[in-house]
Amino acid sequence: MGRLVPQEELVALAPAQEKVRPQVPESVLSMPVKALELSQRAQNCMDSKGIKTLGELLHLTETELLEIRNFGRITLQEIQEKLAAQGLNVGMLAPEKK
Protein backbone atom coordinates (compact mmCIF):
# COMPACT_ATOMS: atom_id res chain seq x y z
CA MET A 1 0.00 0.00 0.00
CA GLY A 2 1.37 3.47 -0.92
CA ARG A 3 1.98 6.13 1.65
CA LEU A 4 -0.56 8.86 2.19
CA VAL A 5 0.56 12.26 1.02
CA PRO A 6 0.05 15.05 3.55
CA GLN A 7 -2.02 17.97 2.24
CA GLU A 8 0.96 20.35 2.31
CA GLU A 9 2.84 18.10 -0.14
CA LEU A 10 0.10 18.14 -2.73
CA VAL A 11 0.95 20.31 -5.70
CA ALA A 12 -1.76 21.72 -7.88
CA LEU A 13 -1.24 20.61 -11.44
CA ALA A 14 -1.25 23.42 -13.94
CA PRO A 15 -3.84 23.01 -16.65
CA ALA A 16 -2.39 21.93 -19.97
CA GLN A 17 -1.10 25.03 -21.66
CA GLU A 18 -2.98 25.77 -24.81
CA LYS A 19 -1.17 27.08 -27.83
CA VAL A 20 -1.60 30.83 -27.83
CA ARG A 21 -3.15 32.02 -31.06
CA PRO A 22 -1.47 35.05 -32.56
CA GLN A 23 -3.41 38.28 -32.36
CA VAL A 24 -3.90 39.81 -35.78
CA PRO A 25 -5.62 43.20 -36.03
CA GLU A 26 -9.00 43.22 -37.75
CA SER A 27 -7.66 45.79 -40.20
CA VAL A 28 -5.11 43.21 -41.40
CA LEU A 29 -7.62 40.34 -41.47
CA SER A 30 -10.00 42.35 -43.64
CA MET A 31 -7.25 43.50 -46.04
CA PRO A 32 -7.85 42.25 -49.61
CA VAL A 33 -5.46 39.55 -50.84
CA LYS A 34 -4.87 41.78 -53.87
CA ALA A 35 -2.95 44.13 -51.54
CA LEU A 36 -0.17 41.52 -51.45
CA GLU A 37 0.43 42.21 -55.15
CA LEU A 38 0.70 38.52 -56.00
CA SER A 39 1.69 37.15 -59.39
CA GLN A 40 -1.15 36.54 -61.83
CA ARG A 41 -1.02 32.77 -61.20
CA ALA A 42 -1.18 33.17 -57.42
CA GLN A 43 -4.00 35.71 -57.67
CA ASN A 44 -5.92 33.43 -60.04
CA CYS A 45 -5.58 30.60 -57.52
CA MET A 46 -6.91 32.84 -54.75
CA ASP A 47 -9.81 33.93 -56.97
CA SER A 48 -10.66 30.35 -57.98
CA LYS A 49 -10.83 29.30 -54.33
CA GLY A 50 -12.81 32.42 -53.36
CA ILE A 51 -10.10 33.74 -51.02
CA LYS A 52 -10.64 37.48 -50.90
CA THR A 53 -9.08 38.62 -47.59
CA LEU A 54 -5.90 37.96 -45.67
CA GLY A 55 -8.03 36.57 -42.85
CA GLU A 56 -9.36 33.88 -45.17
CA LEU A 57 -5.85 33.12 -46.40
CA LEU A 58 -4.34 32.89 -42.91
CA HIS A 59 -6.90 30.24 -41.93
CA LEU A 60 -5.55 27.86 -44.59
CA THR A 61 -2.62 25.49 -44.08
CA GLU A 62 0.13 24.86 -46.60
CA THR A 63 -1.47 21.52 -47.41
CA GLU A 64 -4.85 23.14 -48.09
CA LEU A 65 -3.23 25.74 -50.34
CA LEU A 66 -1.32 23.09 -52.28
CA GLU A 67 -4.63 21.32 -52.99
CA ILE A 68 -5.81 24.33 -55.03
CA ARG A 69 -5.61 23.68 -58.76
CA ASN A 70 -2.45 25.21 -60.36
CA PHE A 71 -1.11 26.11 -56.90
CA GLY A 72 2.37 24.64 -56.52
CA ARG A 73 5.46 25.02 -54.36
CA ILE A 74 6.64 28.18 -56.15
CA THR A 75 3.28 29.87 -55.62
CA LEU A 76 3.33 28.76 -51.98
CA GLN A 77 6.82 30.22 -51.56
CA GLU A 78 5.67 33.50 -53.12
CA ILE A 79 2.75 33.76 -50.70
CA GLN A 80 4.94 32.83 -47.73
CA GLU A 81 7.38 35.60 -48.64
CA LYS A 82 4.64 38.20 -49.13
CA LEU A 83 3.03 37.28 -45.81
CA ALA A 84 6.38 37.23 -43.98
CA ALA A 85 6.99 40.81 -45.17
CA GLN A 86 3.80 41.70 -43.24
CA GLY A 87 4.85 39.67 -40.17
CA LEU A 88 2.36 36.92 -41.00
CA ASN A 89 2.60 33.18 -41.75
CA VAL A 90 0.60 30.71 -43.80
CA GLY A 91 -1.77 28.78 -41.56
CA MET A 92 -1.17 30.94 -38.49
CA LEU A 93 -4.92 31.10 -37.83
CA ALA A 94 -5.76 27.60 -39.06
CA PRO A 95 -7.68 25.49 -36.57
CA GLU A 96 -5.51 23.00 -34.73
CA LYS A 97 -6.02 19.35 -35.56
CA LYS A 98 -6.55 17.10 -32.58
C-alpha positions as CSV (number, residue, x, y, z in Angstrom):
1,M,0.0,0.0,0.0
2,G,1.4,3.5,-0.9
3,R,2.0,6.1,1.7
4,L,-0.6,8.9,2.2
5,V,0.6,12.3,1.0
6,P,0.1,15.0,3.6
7,Q,-2.0,18.0,2.2
8,E,1.0,20.4,2.3
9,E,2.8,18.1,-0.1
10,L,0.1,18.1,-2.7
11,V,0.9,20.3,-5.7
12,A,-1.8,21.7,-7.9
13,L,-1.2,20.6,-11.4
14,A,-1.3,23.4,-13.9
15,P,-3.8,23.0,-16.7
16,A,-2.4,21.9,-20.0
17,Q,-1.1,25.0,-21.7
18,E,-3.0,25.8,-24.8
19,K,-1.2,27.1,-27.8
20,V,-1.6,30.8,-27.8
21,R,-3.2,32.0,-31.1
22,P,-1.5,35.1,-32.6
23,Q,-3.4,38.3,-32.4
24,V,-3.9,39.8,-35.8
25,P,-5.6,43.2,-36.0
26,E,-9.0,43.2,-37.7
27,S,-7.7,45.8,-40.2
28,V,-5.1,43.2,-41.4
29,L,-7.6,40.3,-41.5
30,S,-10.0,42.3,-43.6
31,M,-7.3,43.5,-46.0
32,P,-7.8,42.2,-49.6
33,V,-5.5,39.5,-50.8
34,K,-4.9,41.8,-53.9
35,A,-3.0,44.1,-51.5
36,L,-0.2,41.5,-51.4
37,E,0.4,42.2,-55.2
38,L,0.7,38.5,-56.0
39,S,1.7,37.1,-59.4
40,Q,-1.1,36.5,-61.8
41,R,-1.0,32.8,-61.2
42,A,-1.2,33.2,-57.4
43,Q,-4.0,35.7,-57.7
44,N,-5.9,33.4,-60.0
45,C,-5.6,30.6,-57.5
46,M,-6.9,32.8,-54.7
47,D,-9.8,33.9,-57.0
48,S,-10.7,30.3,-58.0
49,K,-10.8,29.3,-54.3
50,G,-12.8,32.4,-53.4
51,I,-10.1,33.7,-51.0
52,K,-10.6,37.5,-50.9
53,T,-9.1,38.6,-47.6
54,L,-5.9,38.0,-45.7
55,G,-8.0,36.6,-42.9
56,E,-9.4,33.9,-45.2
57,L,-5.8,33.1,-46.4
58,L,-4.3,32.9,-42.9
59,H,-6.9,30.2,-41.9
60,L,-5.6,27.9,-44.6
61,T,-2.6,25.5,-44.1
62,E,0.1,24.9,-46.6
63,T,-1.5,21.5,-47.4
64,E,-4.8,23.1,-48.1
65,L,-3.2,25.7,-50.3
66,L,-1.3,23.1,-52.3
67,E,-4.6,21.3,-53.0
68,I,-5.8,24.3,-55.0
69,R,-5.6,23.7,-58.8
70,N,-2.5,25.2,-60.4
71,F,-1.1,26.1,-56.9
72,G,2.4,24.6,-56.5
73,R,5.5,25.0,-54.4
74,I,6.6,28.2,-56.1
75,T,3.3,29.9,-55.6
76,L,3.3,28.8,-52.0
77,Q,6.8,30.2,-51.6
78,E,5.7,33.5,-53.1
79,I,2.7,33.8,-50.7
80,Q,4.9,32.8,-47.7
81,E,7.4,35.6,-48.6
82,K,4.6,38.2,-49.1
83,L,3.0,37.3,-45.8
84,A,6.4,37.2,-44.0
85,A,7.0,40.8,-45.2
86,Q,3.8,41.7,-43.2
87,G,4.9,39.7,-40.2
88,L,2.4,36.9,-41.0
89,N,2.6,33.2,-41.7
90,V,0.6,30.7,-43.8
91,G,-1.8,28.8,-41.6
92,M,-1.2,30.9,-38.5
93,L,-4.9,31.1,-37.8
94,A,-5.8,27.6,-39.1
95,P,-7.7,25.5,-36.6
96,E,-5.5,23.0,-34.7
97,K,-6.0,19.3,-35.6
98,K,-6.5,17.1,-32.6
